[in-house]
C-alpha cells in the first residue's frame, strides 16, 4: 500500500485524484456486490443473469391459445379447464361411436371437438377432427388415432400452460 | 344498462370463449346449447343480439334465426361457423343475417362487428 502511495506521490495532483477516485469507486462497487442479497441484484431488465431461466411454454410459440390472449386470466383458466374436460369426454364418445360403427355420431362429435379446437386456436387438432368428419368407414380408425395423438399434444400444452401460470 | 346477448352453440368451449369476450365488452350474456332452448329463451327475454353456431344438435342456426324473427322486436342475428363457407348458404338466408363470423372468432373481429351493428350513440 505504502509503495502504491509513494507511486502516486510522484504523479501530478490531478492524476493522484483520479487514481484515488477510481480506487474508492471500485471498492464501493465490490462491497455492494458482496453485501447485497441476490434478489436485489435480479431486478427486471436483468433477466440474462438468471442462472436457470424458465423455458417459455411451447404453446406460445405455436400460436396455440392466441385466440384467448385477450381474455382475463380467470376466464382463460375456465376455458382451458372446460376444454380438457370436454375433449376427454368427446374422445371417449368418439371411440365408442367408431367401435359401434355409428358414422353419424362420429361426424357430429368430431365436428363439436373441431369447434372447441378452433376456439382455442389449435389448428392442427382441428384438422385432425375434420379428417375424421370427412372419413369413410374404412379409414375412420386410422384418422381417429391421429386425432387422439393431436388431442394428447394439445392437452399436454394446456397442462404446461396451467403449470406455468396457475391463474391462466 | 348493458346490452344483452344470447349465444347458441353446442360446443361449451366455443360458447364460453364468445361469452367471455362479450362480457369483456360490457355485455350481459345468456348461453344455450341447442335451438329449442334458444327459442324458449327468446320467448322469455328481449335480446339485443343473438349469435348462433350453424351446426346444432337439433338442427341448424337457421332454426334459431326463425325463432328470432318471430320475436316482437327481432334482434340482429349473427351466424358463426367453422365448417361451411357462407357462399354455400342461400342468398335468401344470408340476406337475413346481421353478420357472419368464422371460428376462431378474435376479439378484434367481434369488436369490429359490434361497432358496425351498434354505432356509438345508438342506445
Interface residues (C-beta under 8 A of the other chain):
Chain A: X67 X68 X70 X71 X72 X75 X78 X79 X82 X83 X86 X108 X111 X112 X114 X115 X116 X118 X119 X120 X121 X126 X133
Chain B: X9 X10 X11 X12 X13 X14 X16 X17 X18 X20 X21 X23 X24 X53 X55 X57 X82 X83 X103 X104 X105 X106 X107
